């Protein structure tokens, strides 16, 4: 039986914190876009989406470059400043991140969005109880936001409330069945609860919806390896490396799986 390397598991956990923060920025971005679809210029939107994709894939320096380009294009764009704060936090540049958050507040956010920002900041400090309370307060104010349920579900799981976490993820999927992030959250929570078959189905759905969602491929690879389906697991990590050839977690996972295959064949 293959056992997932702890370094790979911890790497996914770090990336998962980023996913929670990205869900926060995506939630806000969708809110602004629905209110005014032409708010971002075409060039600015291109930079913003490039930054989102890079951050989701774990390439934080590339995300920074893209979002700084977006801010050069439009220095008063709230979404870009919000994402910039997330990226700076991920890079450990907390003072600059705080200035970015202050800029977001200066430009204006709703009460619910401010609570969501506080929740993401609390998660970065491992204050899961605070984050959960902030998400609950935000959802009480604005309950029809599936992206927030995704972040809420992941925070609940990190806070050791697995039943509530899966319920929140189910709510996100129910509200947004075509959102890859919702299916990812559901699959990750199911895996952590030991429901591997169900988790695999959820994660595969996430990949169908967004093939570039590296986190879902990580989770699938881990589950398949633990189930003894080593060739399928290897394919998952190889696909990650096609897009991100220097991803150390994927490199280590691939090496561990190849070693196990060699051991079984010897």
C-alpha positions in Angstrom: 0.0 0.0 0.0 1.3 3.4 -1.0 1.4 6.1 1.7 1.4 9.7 0.7 4.6 11.5 1.4 4.1 14.1 4.2 6.0 16.7 2.2 3.5 16.4 -0.6 0.6 16.5 1.9 2.0 19.6 3.5 2.5 21.2 0.1 -1.1 20.7 -0.8 -2.1 22.2 2.5 -0.2 25.3 1.8 -1.7 25.5 -1.7 -5.1 24.9 -0.2 -4.7 28.1 2.0 -4.1 29.9 -1.3 -7.3 28.4 -2.8 -9.3 29.7 0.1 -7.9 33.2 -0.4 -8.4 32.9 -4.2 -12.1 31.9 -3.7 -12.4 35.1 -1.7 -11.1 37.3 -4.5 -13.1 35.4 -7.1 -16.3 35.9 -5.0 -15.7 39.6 -4.9 -14.7 39.9 -8.5 -17.9 38.1 -9.6 -20.0 40.5 -7.5 -18.4 43.6 -9.1 -18.6 42.1 -12.6 -22.3 41.3 -12.2 -22.9 44.9 -11.1 -20.8 46.4 -13.9 -19.5 44.0 -16.5 -17.5 46.7 -18.3 -15.7 47.8 -15.2 -12.4 46.2 -16.2 -10.7 47.0 -19.4 -9.9 44.0 -21.7 -6.2 44.3 -21.0 -6.7 44.6 -17.3 -9.0 41.6 -17.2 -6.4 39.6 -19.1 -3.7 40.4 -16.5 -6.2 39.7 -13.6 -7.2 36.3 -15.0 -3.6 35.4 -15.6 -2.8 36.2 -12.0 -5.7 34.2 -10.7 -4.7 31.2 -12.8 -1.0 31.5 -11.7 -2.0 31.7 -8.0 -4.3 28.7 -8.2 -1.5 26.8 -9.8 0.9 27.8 -7.0 3.1 30.0 -9.2 3.0 33.0 -6.8 5.8 35.0 -8.4 4.0 34.8 -11.8 0.8 35.9 -10.1 2.6 38.9 -8.6 4.0 39.9 -12.0 0.5 39.7 -13.6 -1.4 41.5 -10.9 1.2 44.3 -10.8 0.7 44.7 -14.5 -3.1 44.9 -13.9 -2.5 47.6 -11.3 -0.2 49.5 -13.7 -3.1 49.4 -16.3 -5.6 50.6 -13.7 -4.3 51.7 -10.3 -7.8 52.1 -8.9 -9.2 48.6 -9.6 -10.5 47.1 -6.3 -10.3 43.5 -7.5 -6.7 43.8 -8.5 -5.7 45.4 -5.2 -7.6 42.6 -3.3 -5.8 39.9 -5.2 -2.5 41.7 -4.8 -2.9 41.6 -1.0 -3.5 37.8 -1.2 -0.4 37.3 -3.3 1.8 39.5 -1.1 0.6 37.5 2.0 1.5 34.3 0.2 5.0 35.7 -0.4 5.4 36.6 3.2 5.4 40.4 2.5 2.8 41.2 5.2 3.5 44.9 5.5 2.9 45.4 1.8 -0.1 43.1 2.0 -1.6 45.3 4.7 -1.1 48.4 2.5 -2.9 46.6 -0.3 -5.9 45.7 2.0 -6.0 49.3 3.2 -6.2 50.4 -0.5 -9.1 48.1 -1.0 -10.9 49.6 1.9 -10.1 53.1 0.7 -11.6 52.3 -2.7 -14.7 50.8 -1.1 -16.1 47.3 -0.3 -19.4 46.1 1.1 -19.7 45.0 4.8 -19.9 41.3 3.7 -16.8 41.6 1.5 -14.9 43.3 4.4 -15.8 40.3 6.6 -14.6 37.9 3.9 -11.3 39.8 3.7 -10.9 39.5 7.5 -11.7 35.7 7.3 -8.9 35.2 4.7 -6.5 37.1 6.8 -7.4 35.1 9.8 -6.8 31.8 7.9 -3.3 33.1 7.1 -2.7 33.4 10.8 -4.3 29.9 11.5 -7.1 31.6 13.4 -9.8 29.3 12.0 -12.4 30.1 14.6 -12.2 33.8 13.7 -12.4 33.0 10.0 -15.4 30.8 10.4 -17.3 33.4 12.4 -16.4 36.0 9.7 -17.7 33.8 6.9 -20.9 33.0 8.8 -21.5 36.7 9.4 -20.9 37.5 5.7 -23.2 34.7 4.6 -25.9 36.0 6.9 -25.7 39.4 5.2 -25.4 37.9 1.7 -26.4 34.2 1.6 -26.5 33.7 -2.2 -22.7 33.5 -2.8 -21.5 30.0 -3.6 -17.8 31.1 -3.8 -18.0 32.2 -0.2 -19.5 28.8 0.8 -16.3 27.2 -0.8 -14.0 29.3 1.4 -16.3 28.6 4.4 -16.2 24.9 3.8 -12.4 24.8 3.6 -12.1 26.9 6.7 -14.5 24.6 8.6 -12.4 21.6 7.6 -9.2 23.3 8.8 -11.0 24.2 12.0 -11.8 20.5 12.5 -15.6 20.6 11.8 -15.7 17.9 9.1 -19.5 17.4 9.0 -20.2 21.1 8.8 -17.5 21.4 6.2 -19.0 18.8 3.9 -22.5 20.4 4.3 -21.1 23.8 3.3 -19.3 22.3 0.3 -22.6 20.5 -0.7 -24.3 23.9 -0.5 -21.6 25.4 -2.8 -22.0 22.7 -5.4 -25.8 23.0 -5.2 -25.7 26.7 -5.8 -22.9 26.6 -8.5 -22.8 23.1 -10.1 -20.4 24.3 -12.8 -17.9 25.8 -10.5 -14.7 23.8 -10.3 -13.7 25.3 -7.0 -16.9 24.0 -5.3 -16.3 20.5 -6.6 -12.6 20.7 -5.5 -13.6 21.7 -1.9 -16.1 18.9 -1.8 -13.6 16.4 -3.0 -10.9 17.5 -0.6 -13.2 17.4 2.3 -14.4 13.9 1.3 -10.8 12.7 1.0 -9.9 14.1 4.4 -12.9 12.3 5.9 -11.8 9.0 4.4 -14.4 8.8 1.7 -12.0 8.1 -1.2 -14.4 6.9 -3.9 -16.7 9.8 -3.4 -13.8 12.2 -3.3 -12.3 10.9 -6.5 -15.6 11.5 -8.3 -15.9 15.0 -7.0 -12.3 15.9 -7.9 -12.6 14.4 -11.4 -15.6 16.6 -11.9 -13.5 19.6 -10.8 -10.8 18.7 -13.4 -13.5 18.3 -16.1 -14.7 21.8 -15.4 -11.2 23.3 -15.1 -8.3 21.3 -16.4 -5.7 23.7 -15.0 -6.8 23.2 -11.4 -3.6 21.7 -10.1 -4.9 21.2 -6.5 -7.6 18.7 -7.8 -4.9 16.8 -9.7 -2.8 16.6 -6.6 -5.7 15.2 -4.6 -6.7 12.7 -7.3 -3.1 11.5 -7.5 -2.9 11.0 -3.8 -6.2 9.0 -3.6 -5.3 6.8 -6.6 -1.9 6.1 -5.1 -3.4 5.2 -1.8 -5.9 2.9 -3.6 -3.0 1.1 -5.3 -3.8 2.5 -8.8 -0.2 3.7 -9.3 -0.2 4.1 -13.0 -3.3 6.4 -12.8 -1.8 8.3 -9.9 1.5 8.7 -11.9 -0.5 10.2 -14.8 -2.0 12.8 -12.4 1.3 14.1 -11.2 2.8 13.9 -14.7 0.0 16.1 -15.9 0.9 18.6 -13.2 4.5 18.6 -14.4 3.5 19.2 -18.0 2.1 22.6 -16.9 4.5 23.2 -14.0 7.8 21.3 -14.6 9.5 22.7 -11.5 6.7 21.9 -9.0 8.8 20.2 -6.3 5.8 18.5 -4.6 4.8 16.8 -7.9 8.4 15.8 -8.6 8.7 14.1 -5.2 5.3 12.4 -5.6 6.2 11.1 -9.1 9.5 9.8 -7.8 7.8 8.0 -4.8 5.3 6.4 -7.1 7.9 5.3 -9.6 9.9 3.8 -6.8 6.9 1.9 -5.6 6.1 0.6 -9.1 9.7 -0.6 -9.4 9.5 -2.3 -6.0 6.4 -4.1 -7.0 7.8 -5.2 -10.3 11.1 -6.5 -8.9 
